[in-house]
Amino acid sequence: MTEHKLLENCIPINSYTLNKVWNKIKEVLGDNYKLSPLGSFNKKPEGSLYNDLDIAIECDWKYKDHIKDLIVSYLGSDLIVFGHDNDSLHVFNIACKLDEGKYVQVDFMFVNNLDYAEFAYHAPYYWESKYKGMYASILLQSAFKNIPMNVQYFEDGSVKEWEYYSLCQKDGLHLKHKTFIGKRGEKVKSARTINDTFVTDNPNEILNILTGDNPYKTLNDVWIFERLLDFITTLDGVHFPKSYLKEYLENVKHDFLNDWQFKLKTSEDLQKEFEELFNKKINNL
């Protein structure tokens, strides 16, 4: 879910131990709350290790202390060490005791819609894609952001204001309205957001908006990087004319390669590999 250091004495675990811990958490919380493992859970090659267990729970963050109490009352305070609370991301983590001096880290993310969390933090099985799910998520965000909508121009031809989709991992799809007009009516150098409207957190509705209700496209086409990159080269005729497709893909490439998560978590060699993938698609149009 988020990049962080493991809590003290936490160790990577195999899939057997991972599922053992998950089943314990389900026993504690599963009867009263909707929850699901996220990310690469059970999706790595046999023999792989997992740094931690990421769990989404459909629950308001204000009840985090109640959830902690349930965990302690069931598992026992001697088996649990509480880590950090992240009030902005609505995440807390714990260390579950495996053996003397050895723990596994479990991260709990509180969400409004479990179906959307599973969509937003989806990871492919190791045989489905060469790349982590993070890259498909960044590409999907870039694909939405660069769909041109209601663009208006100043007399000199520069952009005056526009609307665009913003896909947020935390809560879903938004429609934002930005302008280069200041509060006193003057032209300004930096655009400001004047409206932010929530659209949906339903994964199928998000898919339909992107694809133009294409019945032949499924969620598998948007959460596998290679499939999504192939698909967005066909968006002409859905959101814009064919003449704009090349510019659209250049804009998507720019935002993808300059995304802060991408730049932080991707090696220079892999960054170049992604750039070459985009260039090949664009040059073959």
Backbone bond lengths (Angstrom), bond angles and torsions (degrees), N, CA, C in turn:
res aa  C-N    CA-C-N  psi(-1)  N-CA   C-N-CA  omega(-1)  CA-C   N-CA-C  phi
1 M - - - 1.473 - - 1.526 110.19 -
2 T 1.318 115.39 -53.12 1.450 120.32 178.25 1.518 108.59 -136.33
3 E 1.326 115.66 152.94 1.452 119.39 177.49 1.528 109.38 -80.62
4 H 1.338 116.44 130.11 1.447 119.73 178.82 1.518 109.00 -160.46
5 K 1.316 115.95 163.83 1.449 120.87 174.57 1.521 108.97 -79.78
6 L 1.329 115.91 147.59 1.452 119.95 175.92 1.528 110.22 -66.93
7 L 1.326 115.13 148.75 1.453 120.02 174.72 1.526 109.34 -64.54
8 E 1.311 115.79 160.29 1.465 121.09 -176.95 1.531 111.19 -57.87
9 N 1.329 115.45 134.89 1.465 124.59 177.95 1.525 114.21 71.78
10 C 1.341 117.80 6.36 1.460 120.06 175.81 1.528 109.47 -82.71
11 I 1.311 115.62 141.61 1.457 121.27 -176.47 1.529 110.19 -127.45
12 P 1.331 117.69 155.41 1.464 120.61 171.92 1.528 109.87 -64.12
13 I 1.326 116.71 149.60 1.465 121.10 -175.86 1.520 110.37 -130.98
14 N 1.347 116.23 159.08 1.454 120.95 177.12 1.528 110.02 -85.05
15 S 1.320 116.61 175.67 1.463 120.83 -174.70 1.528 111.86 -66.34
16 Y 1.334 117.74 -32.40 1.464 120.56 178.70 1.526 110.35 -61.25
17 T 1.329 116.07 -49.44 1.467 120.46 -179.53 1.527 110.22 -67.62
18 L 1.316 116.77 -38.37 1.463 121.40 177.70 1.524 110.75 -55.49
19 N 1.319 116.84 -48.68 1.467 120.97 -178.82 1.524 111.59 -70.44
20 K 1.319 117.02 -31.69 1.460 120.47 176.94 1.526 110.59 -63.44
21 V 1.330 116.23 -43.81 1.468 120.72 178.71 1.526 110.19 -66.94
22 W 1.332 116.77 -44.04 1.466 121.16 179.02 1.531 111.05 -58.26
23 N 1.314 117.72 -44.04 1.465 120.97 -179.92 1.524 111.24 -63.80
24 K 1.338 116.98 -34.96 1.466 119.86 176.27 1.530 111.10 -64.64
25 I 1.334 115.83 -43.45 1.472 120.05 179.55 1.526 109.99 -63.33
26 K 1.334 116.93 -40.35 1.469 120.09 177.95 1.522 111.30 -61.58
27 E 1.320 117.03 -38.89 1.466 120.34 177.92 1.524 111.32 -62.35
28 V 1.329 115.82 -35.65 1.464 120.88 -178.13 1.521 111.46 -74.10
29 L 1.334 116.84 -46.88 1.464 121.05 -167.66 1.530 114.77 -115.88
30 G 1.322 117.52 -17.26 1.459 121.08 -169.26 1.508 116.24 -63.84
31 D 1.330 118.42 -25.97 1.462 120.32 -179.00 1.528 112.70 -74.63
32 N 1.322 117.11 -25.34 1.466 120.17 -173.60 1.535 114.12 -115.60
33 Y 1.327 117.08 -13.31 1.460 120.23 -176.98 1.526 110.67 -135.70
34 K 1.337 114.71 146.31 1.458 119.89 172.47 1.524 107.83 -81.72
35 L 1.324 116.75 125.72 1.447 120.10 179.43 1.522 110.25 -146.99
36 S 1.333 114.69 158.64 1.462 119.72 -176.61 1.519 109.71 -156.41
37 P 1.343 117.43 142.92 1.467 118.97 171.90 1.518 109.83 -70.81
38 L 1.323 116.53 147.80 1.460 121.47 -178.10 1.523 110.73 -115.88
39 G 1.325 114.71 171.70 1.454 120.71 171.90 1.510 113.91 68.56
40 S 1.324 115.95 -135.69 1.471 122.02 -169.60 1.521 113.46 -87.07
41 F 1.305 118.33 15.23 1.467 122.52 -179.21 1.531 111.19 -49.60
42 N 1.341 116.20 118.82 1.472 123.77 179.22 1.533 113.99 59.75
43 K 1.318 117.82 22.74 1.462 120.08 -176.35 1.531 113.77 -115.01
44 K 1.318 116.90 -0.17 1.458 120.63 179.36 1.527 110.25 -89.03
45 P 1.341 117.58 163.46 1.470 120.18 177.20 1.528 111.36 -60.36
46 E 1.320 115.77 153.74 1.466 120.88 178.21 1.528 110.44 -56.18
47 G 1.305 115.39 135.14 1.461 120.41 -179.38 1.516 114.06 93.18
48 S 1.338 117.60 -6.25 1.461 121.13 179.94 1.524 110.72 -74.06
49 L 1.324 115.05 158.84 1.456 121.19 176.69 1.523 110.13 -108.83
50 Y 1.322 115.83 152.75 1.458 123.23 179.26 1.529 108.05 -117.48
51 N 1.327 116.58 131.57 1.465 120.16 -178.83 1.521 112.55 -69.61
52 D 1.335 115.85 -33.85 1.463 119.78 -177.79 1.515 109.12 -162.02
53 L 1.316 115.51 -179.86 1.462 122.85 176.98 1.523 108.14 -117.99
54 D 1.329 116.54 118.71 1.469 122.05 178.59 1.521 109.17 -98.65
55 I 1.325 116.89 127.55 1.463 121.80 -177.82 1.524 109.70 -128.94
56 A 1.331 115.96 130.85 1.468 120.95 171.94 1.526 108.14 -97.17
57 I 1.322 116.25 136.49 1.448 121.78 177.87 1.525 108.77 -127.81
58 E 1.323 116.20 128.18 1.466 120.64 -179.15 1.526 108.05 -81.16
59 C 1.321 114.42 94.82 1.461 120.32 -173.43 1.523 109.10 -163.71
60 D 1.317 117.09 147.16 1.455 121.44 176.91 1.527 109.79 -70.55
61 W 1.320 116.70 137.60 1.469 122.87 -177.97 1.526 112.05 -57.76
62 K 1.319 117.29 -27.01 1.461 119.45 -177.19 1.530 111.86 -66.13
63 Y 1.341 116.90 -14.05 1.466 120.71 179.25 1.528 112.17 -98.74
64 K 1.329 117.18 16.01 1.466 119.98 -176.78 1.529 111.97 -58.80
65 D 1.332 117.35 -39.77 1.466 119.67 -178.42 1.522 111.20 -66.66
66 H 1.319 116.96 -33.75 1.466 120.78 176.64 1.523 110.06 -64.94
67 I 1.329 116.37 -41.63 1.469 120.10 178.59 1.531 109.93 -63.70
68 K 1.310 116.93 -41.14 1.470 120.22 177.78 1.526 110.88 -61.77
69 D 1.332 116.18 -41.43 1.469 119.74 179.65 1.525 111.02 -62.79
70 L 1.329 116.79 -40.36 1.469 120.50 178.72 1.528 110.57 -62.26
71 I 1.326 115.93 -42.54 1.468 120.12 -179.28 1.524 110.80 -63.11
72 V 1.323 116.21 -45.45 1.463 120.46 -179.50 1.529 111.24 -66.03
73 S 1.344 117.28 -42.06 1.455 120.51 -177.45 1.531 111.54 -65.20
74 Y 1.317 116.90 -28.79 1.466 119.97 -178.16 1.524 111.80 -89.96
75 L 1.330 117.28 -45.55 1.460 121.20 -174.52 1.524 113.31 -91.03
76 G 1.323 115.88 -23.54 1.461 119.65 -179.61 1.513 112.32 96.34
77 S 1.311 115.49 138.06 1.474 120.19 -176.09 1.525 112.32 -65.73
78 D 1.330 117.45 -22.89 1.467 119.94 -179.42 1.524 111.95 -75.85
79 L 1.352 117.89 -12.57 1.463 121.43 -178.77 1.526 112.58 -105.26
80 I 1.322 116.51 -1.84 1.468 120.15 -174.43 1.525 110.70 -126.56
81 V 1.333 115.43 134.54 1.459 121.64 169.78 1.519 107.22 -123.64
82 F 1.334 117.09 123.06 1.452 120.12 -179.48 1.524 110.45 -82.86
83 G 1.322 115.48 140.02 1.455 121.88 -179.09 1.504 112.34 -100.22
84 H 1.324 115.96 -114.07 1.458 121.72 -171.55 1.528 111.36 -114.21
85 D 1.325 115.71 148.24 1.466 122.79 170.76 1.519 108.21 -104.23
86 N 1.338 116.27 130.53 1.459 121.25 174.88 1.525 107.50 -112.37
87 D 1.329 116.41 99.11 1.458 121.01 -174.51 1.528 113.08 -69.63
88 S 1.319 118.15 -23.38 1.468 119.94 179.49 1.527 111.53 -79.25
89 L 1.338 117.03 -37.74 1.468 121.14 179.57 1.525 112.81 -94.57
90 H 1.325 117.05 -7.66 1.467 122.36 -177.72 1.529 110.85 59.10
91 V 1.321 114.83 52.16 1.463 122.43 -179.37 1.524 109.34 -130.84
92 F 1.343 116.50 135.43 1.455 119.40 165.54 1.530 108.22 -130.31
93 N 1.324 116.38 156.36 1.457 118.97 179.10 1.517 111.39 -128.20
94 I 1.331 113.48 156.03 1.453 120.85 179.23 1.532 108.50 -134.28
95 A 1.326 115.61 160.64 1.456 121.62 172.26 1.521 107.71 -113.02
96 C 1.337 116.52 119.87 1.464 121.97 179.28 1.532 109.34 -97.68
97 K 1.291 116.51 129.55 1.460 121.63 -176.17 1.524 111.12 -71.29
98 L 1.335 115.64 129.22 1.460 122.20 175.60 1.517 111.00 -102.85
99 D 1.312 115.33 -42.76 1.455 123.65 -176.43 1.525 107.11 -156.21
100 E 1.299 117.35 174.97 1.453 119.69 -179.77 1.523 111.13 -59.32
101 G 1.351 115.97 115.28 1.462 120.99 178.87 1.512 114.78 79.79
102 K 1.333 117.44 5.01 1.463 120.31 -179.31 1.529 110.12 -126.16
103 Y 1.331 115.17 130.55 1.458 121.38 -177.06 1.529 109.96 -133.26
104 V 1.341 115.64 162.63 1.457 121.70 170.53 1.524 107.74 -119.14
105 Q 1.328 116.49 138.53 1.460 120.59 -179.23 1.522 110.71 -87.23
106 V 1.329 115.50 134.50 1.467 121.93 175.38 1.530 107.96 -123.12
107 D 1.324 116.29 125.53 1.461 122.24 178.90 1.523 109.20 -105.80
108 F 1.320 116.89 129.62 1.464 122.70 178.28 1.529 109.16 -108.63
109 M 1.320 116.56 121.79 1.465 121.47 175.19 1.531 108.90 -108.54
110 F 1.321 116.21 123.02 1.460 121.78 179.72 1.534 108.71 -87.51
111 V 1.337 116.27 125.94 1.467 120.92 -174.38 1.523 110.31 -131.03
112 N 1.336 114.98 159.62 1.464 120.58 177.42 1.522 111.95 -85.39
113 N 1.335 116.01 -29.17 1.464 121.11 -174.51 1.524 107.89 -139.87
114 L 1.323 116.75 109.08 1.459 120.87 -176.52 1.529 111.67 -64.43
115 D 1.336 117.28 -38.24 1.465 120.56 179.43 1.527 110.84 -59.94
116 Y 1.336 115.60 -40.76 1.461 117.98 179.30 1.524 111.33 -69.60
117 A 1.321 117.79 -38.76 1.465 120.73 178.79 1.528 110.23 -60.56
118 E 1.334 117.44 -42.32 1.461 120.71 178.61 1.523 110.89 -63.83
119 F 1.330 116.41 -34.59 1.470 121.63 177.10 1.529 110.72 -71.33
120 A 1.320 116.67 -48.16 1.465 121.05 -173.85 1.522 112.53 -69.05
121 Y 1.334 116.97 -30.88 1.462 120.33 -177.34 1.530 111.49 -111.79
122 H 1.315 115.53 27.09 1.467 120.58 179.39 1.522 110.50 -65.09
123 A 1.321 115.74 142.03 1.463 121.57 171.99 1.520 107.91 -126.70
124 P 1.322 117.99 138.43 1.465 119.91 179.40 1.528 111.56 -74.93
125 Y 1.339 115.98 156.36 1.455 119.45 168.74 1.528 108.58 -64.77
126 Y 1.315 116.28 153.22 1.460 120.39 -172.92 1.520 112.67 -58.94
127 W 1.339 117.55 -25.50 1.468 119.66 -178.98 1.544 112.40 -87.54
128 E 1.323 116.80 -10.44 1.465 119.96 -176.37 1.520 112.85 -83.43
129 S 1.315 117.18 -31.08 1.463 120.33 -172.88 1.516 110.38 -150.63
130 K 1.298 114.81 149.20 1.467 121.27 174.82 1.522 110.62 -76.73
131 Y 1.343 116.22 -17.98 1.461 120.43 -169.52 1.524 112.06 -118.25
132 K 1.327 115.36 154.03 1.457 122.07 178.12 1.527 111.12 -64.63
133 G 1.328 114.90 157.87 1.459 119.97 178.14 1.512 113.07 -61.41
134 M 1.338 117.14 -26.76 1.458 121.02 178.98 1.525 111.23 -54.82
135 Y 1.338 117.31 -37.82 1.457 120.09 -175.81 1.527 111.59 -71.76
136 A 1.324 117.35 -35.71 1.463 119.68 174.78 1.526 110.45 -65.96
137 S 1.344 116.73 -37.91 1.471 120.48 178.94 1.526 111.28 -63.97
138 I 1.338 116.70 -44.37 1.470 119.98 179.49 1.522 110.36 -65.42
139 L 1.327 116.92 -40.35 1.473 120.43 179.14 1.525 110.52 -64.66
140 L 1.324 117.66 -41.53 1.463 120.76 179.25 1.524 110.79 -63.42
141 Q 1.316 117.28 -42.11 1.463 121.03 177.11 1.531 110.66 -61.16
142 S 1.327 116.81 -42.63 1.466 121.32 -179.58 1.525 111.05 -68.32
143 A 1.336 116.28 -37.32 1.463 120.32 179.24 1.524 111.13 -63.12
144 F 1.330 116.88 -42.65 1.463 120.71 178.16 1.532 111.30 -67.53
145 K 1.318 115.78 -46.01 1.462 120.71 -173.25 1.526 112.35 -58.90
146 N 1.320 117.21 -32.66 1.463 120.25 -172.64 1.524 114.74 -97.05
147 I 1.325 117.21 7.04 1.460 119.41 171.88 1.533 108.05 -69.72
148 P 1.328 118.30 117.47 1.480 119.99 -175.98 1.525 111.96 -70.83
149 M 1.344 116.58 130.94 1.457 120.51 -177.36 1.523 110.35 -142.70
150 N 1.336 116.12 122.94 1.466 122.48 172.20 1.521 113.03 50.21
151 V 1.325 116.28 47.20 1.460 120.92 179.76 1.529 109.88 -77.32
152 Q 1.339 116.58 130.63 1.465 122.29 175.95 1.529 108.86 -119.97
153 Y 1.337 116.28 152.17 1.462 120.31 -172.76 1.534 111.35 -126.36
154 F 1.330 114.75 152.08 1.453 120.42 169.22 1.535 108.86 -75.75
155 E 1.315 115.94 169.34 1.466 120.23 -179.28 1.527 112.38 -61.30
156 D 1.342 116.92 -27.54 1.469 119.41 179.96 1.529 112.79 -81.63
157 G 1.323 117.34 2.90 1.459 121.93 177.22 1.520 114.86 92.25
158 S 1.322 118.10 -7.28 1.459 120.35 178.53 1.531 110.26 -78.95
159 V 1.329 114.87 155.45 1.466 119.81 -176.78 1.529 110.41 -67.39
160 K 1.321 114.39 132.94 1.466 121.64 -179.61 1.527 110.62 -97.11
161 E 1.322 116.55 -51.79 1.458 121.62 177.39 1.518 109.38 -159.50
162 W 1.327 115.91 162.15 1.461 120.11 -178.03 1.520 109.67 -163.60
163 E 1.327 114.88 165.31 1.460 121.77 174.02 1.527 108.32 -115.43
164 Y 1.320 115.72 152.74 1.456 119.29 177.06 1.528 109.81 -155.81
165 Y 1.341 115.08 156.95 1.448 120.62 176.83 1.519 109.73 -84.77
166 S 1.325 115.98 139.99 1.460 122.30 175.65 1.525 107.86 -125.63
167 L 1.334 115.99 114.06 1.458 120.80 -179.74 1.521 108.43 -96.77
168 C 1.313 115.62 113.38 1.467 122.50 -176.47 1.529 109.61 -103.73
169 Q 1.336 116.69 128.40 1.458 119.59 179.38 1.519 111.94 -60.48
170 K 1.311 116.66 -28.79 1.463 119.62 -173.80 1.522 112.86 -74.84
171 D 1.356 117.52 -42.15 1.469 116.54 -171.48 1.524 116.07 -140.87
172 G 1.341 120.33 3.97 1.453 119.16 173.39 1.516 115.23 117.77
173 L 1.332 114.76 -160.67 1.464 122.44 -173.69 1.529 111.23 -91.86
174 H 1.343 115.45 131.49 1.456 122.45 177.50 1.532 109.20 -120.52
175 L 1.329 116.09 155.40 1.458 122.28 170.15 1.521 107.11 -112.87
176 K 1.341 115.83 118.30 1.454 120.82 -176.89 1.530 110.67 -110.68
177 H 1.317 115.02 149.94 1.465 122.37 179.63 1.525 107.53 -122.70
178 K 1.338 115.67 120.52 1.462 120.31 -179.42 1.521 110.50 -118.95
179 T 1.338 115.25 154.58 1.453 120.07 -178.81 1.528 110.83 -146.28
180 F 1.333 115.11 151.47 1.463 122.03 172.57 1.526 110.66 -99.03
181 I 1.338 116.81 16.67 1.461 121.76 176.74 1.528 108.37 -99.57
182 G 1.316 116.94 125.19 1.450 121.62 179.77 1.518 112.83 -72.26
183 K 1.304 116.32 174.30 1.468 121.51 -176.86 1.524 111.97 -65.83
184 R 1.354 116.69 -22.00 1.466 120.05 178.29 1.527 111.78 -100.65
185 G 1.343 116.30 12.95 1.455 120.44 176.58 1.514 114.72 88.80
186 E 1.336 117.83 2.73 1.457 121.13 -178.10 1.530 110.69 -87.54
187 K 1.311 116.60 156.24 1.457 121.87 175.10 1.524 108.93 -77.27
188 V 1.335 116.00 131.11 1.469 120.14 -176.97 1.529 109.92 -120.32
189 K 1.339 115.36 163.13 1.462 120.33 -176.23 1.524 112.89 -80.60
190 S 1.324 116.47 -32.47 1.471 120.77 -177.87 1.519 110.18 -110.52
191 A 1.326 115.83 128.82 1.468 119.69 -179.56 1.521 110.50 -69.77
192 R 1.315 115.17 147.75 1.463 120.14 176.76 1.528 109.21 -122.98
193 T 1.319 115.61 150.19 1.459 121.37 178.89 1.523 109.58 -84.15
194 I 1.331 116.47 125.22 1.467 119.57 -179.74 1.527 111.94 -109.21
195 N 1.327 116.75 -9.23 1.469 118.82 176.31 1.527 109.45 -157.73
196 D 1.310 116.53 141.13 1.459 123.11 178.09 1.517 107.16 -138.56
197 T 1.336 116.26 105.70 1.458 121.80 -175.06 1.519 110.48 -110.90
198 F 1.314 116.72 125.50 1.458 120.43 175.42 1.521 109.12 -69.52
199 V 1.343 116.36 133.49 1.467 121.21 -178.29 1.521 110.97 -103.03
200 T 1.344 117.72 -60.06 1.463 120.83 -178.23 1.525 110.56 -168.19
201 D 1.328 115.20 155.03 1.458 120.99 169.41 1.532 109.87 -121.87
202 N 1.331 115.83 20.30 1.460 121.67 176.61 1.530 108.89 -88.77
203 P 1.333 119.59 115.44 1.463 120.88 -175.88 1.524 114.34 -54.88
204 N 1.321 117.68 -39.25 1.467 119.49 -179.24 1.523 111.83 -70.49
205 E 1.323 117.25 -35.00 1.461 119.99 175.89 1.534 110.35 -67.22
206 I 1.327 117.02 -38.38 1.461 121.00 176.31 1.525 109.75 -61.79
207 L 1.330 116.15 -45.12 1.469 120.92 177.65 1.523 111.04 -59.33
208 N 1.323 117.34 -44.73 1.457 120.90 -177.20 1.525 112.21 -65.79
209 I 1.332 117.14 -35.12 1.466 120.18 177.38 1.518 110.15 -64.57
210 L 1.327 116.39 -43.77 1.469 120.03 -179.48 1.523 111.47 -67.35
211 T 1.318 117.09 -42.89 1.467 120.63 -172.64 1.519 114.09 -89.91
212 G 1.342 117.35 -5.66 1.455 118.53 -175.24 1.513 111.80 69.19
213 D 1.341 116.57 38.50 1.479 123.29 179.95 1.523 112.25 60.50
214 N 1.322 116.76 33.73 1.467 120.90 177.50 1.527 109.23 -68.36
215 P 1.353 118.49 114.53 1.465 120.44 -175.45 1.520 113.92 -69.94
216 Y 1.331 116.78 -12.73 1.466 120.26 -176.96 1.526 112.59 -92.73
217 K 1.327 117.00 -1.99 1.449 120.73 179.97 1.532 110.21 -103.76
218 T 1.333 115.83 139.10 1.455 121.86 -179.81 1.530 109.28 -124.72
219 L 1.334 116.10 175.42 1.458 119.84 178.72 1.524 111.85 -61.13
220 N 1.333 117.65 -26.06 1.467 120.14 177.23 1.522 112.13 -63.37
221 D 1.330 117.29 -20.83 1.460 120.61 179.85 1.521 112.23 -80.70
222 V 1.322 118.16 -12.17 1.470 119.47 -177.05 1.520 113.54 -116.97
223 W 1.334 118.93 -12.05 1.460 116.75 179.49 1.527 113.41 -111.35
224 I 1.349 116.06 11.14 1.459 122.20 168.15 1.529 106.83 -112.73
225 F 1.324 118.53 121.30 1.462 121.46 -171.66 1.519 112.55 -54.74
226 E 1.313 117.95 -50.04 1.462 120.59 -175.84 1.531 111.72 -61.30
227 R 1.323 117.03 -40.49 1.476 120.71 179.83 1.519 110.69 -68.78
228 L 1.335 116.15 -39.98 1.459 119.69 -179.31 1.519 110.97 -66.00
229 L 1.327 117.22 -41.31 1.466 120.13 178.59 1.519 110.53 -62.54
230 D 1.325 117.32 -40.79 1.467 120.30 175.65 1.529 110.70 -61.98
231 F 1.333 115.13 -42.92 1.459 119.11 -174.70 1.532 113.45 -66.48
232 I 1.330 117.11 -42.15 1.466 117.80 -174.73 1.531 112.38 -68.82
233 T 1.326 117.27 -13.04 1.472 119.09 174.89 1.529 111.01 -77.30
234 T 1.338 117.10 -1.40 1.474 120.91 179.66 1.530 111.73 -114.38
235 L 1.325 117.61 12.86 1.468 119.93 -175.35 1.528 113.03 -76.16
236 D 1.337 118.28 -11.25 1.468 119.28 175.96 1.535 108.13 -62.76
237 G 1.313 114.72 139.41 1.457 120.15 -175.84 1.511 112.17 91.41
238 V 1.331 116.90 -16.84 1.469 121.89 176.54 1.522 109.46 -96.96
239 H 1.328 116.63 -51.68 1.463 121.34 -176.79 1.526 113.33 -118.89
240 F 1.307 117.84 -13.91 1.465 120.85 -177.03 1.529 108.71 -165.21
241 P 1.338 117.78 162.36 1.473 120.77 -179.56 1.524 111.97 -71.00
242 K 1.309 116.60 161.04 1.464 122.72 -178.41 1.529 111.51 -58.32
243 S 1.331 116.50 -31.58 1.458 120.38 -177.97 1.534 112.68 -63.24
244 Y 1.339 116.52 -19.28 1.466 120.50 -178.05 1.527 112.24 -97.08
245 L 1.329 117.80 -7.60 1.462 120.99 -171.75 1.520 112.38 -58.25
246 K 1.318 117.56 -44.37 1.460 120.23 -177.35 1.531 111.20 -63.47
247 E 1.330 116.83 -43.88 1.463 120.35 178.28 1.520 110.69 -64.28
248 Y 1.332 115.65 -39.90 1.465 120.30 177.80 1.525 110.87 -58.46
249 L 1.314 117.90 -48.11 1.459 121.83 -178.39 1.526 111.67 -66.36
250 E 1.323 116.69 -35.27 1.466 119.66 175.84 1.528 110.32 -63.13
251 N 1.327 116.42 -40.32 1.474 120.79 178.90 1.525 111.35 -67.23
252 V 1.336 115.99 -41.06 1.462 120.41 177.60 1.526 109.91 -62.54
253 K 1.323 116.04 -44.87 1.467 121.00 178.83 1.527 110.62 -58.80
254 H 1.325 116.28 -45.18 1.465 120.53 -178.55 1.529 110.79 -60.08
255 D 1.332 116.74 -47.96 1.463 119.54 -178.15 1.524 111.43 -67.87
256 F 1.322 116.96 -37.90 1.462 120.89 179.26 1.534 110.75 -62.82
257 L 1.325 116.44 -49.72 1.463 120.76 -176.06 1.527 112.76 -70.28
258 N 1.333 116.73 -19.47 1.457 120.27 -178.60 1.524 113.23 -106.52
259 D 1.321 116.74 6.13 1.455 120.23 176.50 1.529 109.41 -62.40
260 W 1.324 117.31 137.82 1.465 120.83 -174.13 1.527 112.03 -63.53
261 Q 1.344 117.03 -38.62 1.462 119.16 178.24 1.520 110.91 -65.38
262 F 1.340 115.13 -42.12 1.458 120.64 179.85 1.525 110.68 -59.53
263 K 1.319 116.77 -48.39 1.458 120.95 -176.42 1.530 111.43 -68.57
264 L 1.330 116.72 -32.58 1.455 120.99 -177.87 1.527 112.26 -74.97
265 K 1.323 116.72 -37.25 1.464 120.83 -168.45 1.525 114.52 -109.29
266 T 1.335 117.74 6.54 1.460 121.22 -174.45 1.521 110.97 -119.97
267 S 1.317 116.30 130.84 1.462 120.84 179.18 1.536 110.02 -65.44
268 E 1.318 116.03 159.04 1.462 120.27 179.67 1.526 111.19 -60.91
269 D 1.320 117.60 -39.72 1.466 120.82 179.73 1.524 111.22 -63.68
270 L 1.329 116.33 -41.27 1.460 119.37 -179.89 1.525 110.58 -71.55
271 Q 1.318 118.16 -34.21 1.462 120.64 175.36 1.530 110.30 -59.75
272 K 1.312 115.93 -43.38 1.470 120.44 178.56 1.528 110.95 -64.95
273 E 1.323 116.31 -37.39 1.465 120.81 178.59 1.525 111.12 -62.26
274 F 1.327 116.53 -43.97 1.459 119.73 178.14 1.529 110.98 -65.04
275 E 1.315 117.26 -41.12 1.463 120.31 178.92 1.523 110.44 -60.75
276 E 1.314 117.15 -41.14 1.461 121.21 178.59 1.522 111.84 -65.80
277 L 1.331 117.18 -36.61 1.469 120.75 176.51 1.526 111.00 -61.14
278 F 1.343 116.36 -45.35 1.456 120.50 178.33 1.530 110.81 -63.43
279 N 1.319 116.24 -46.71 1.471 119.68 -177.34 1.526 111.23 -61.13
280 K 1.315 116.39 -38.18 1.469 120.09 179.03 1.527 110.84 -63.65
281 K 1.327 115.85 -43.39 1.470 119.53 178.47 1.522 111.26 -63.10
282 I 1.325 115.69 -44.76 1.477 120.31 -176.93 1.528 110.51 -67.80
283 N 1.309 117.68 -41.98 1.471 121.14 -178.45 1.512 113.09 -69.63
284 N 1.342 116.59 -21.15 1.466 120.46 -179.70 1.522 113.22 -89.67
285 L 1.326 117.34 0.84 1.462 119.58 178.21 1.519 111.75 -68.44
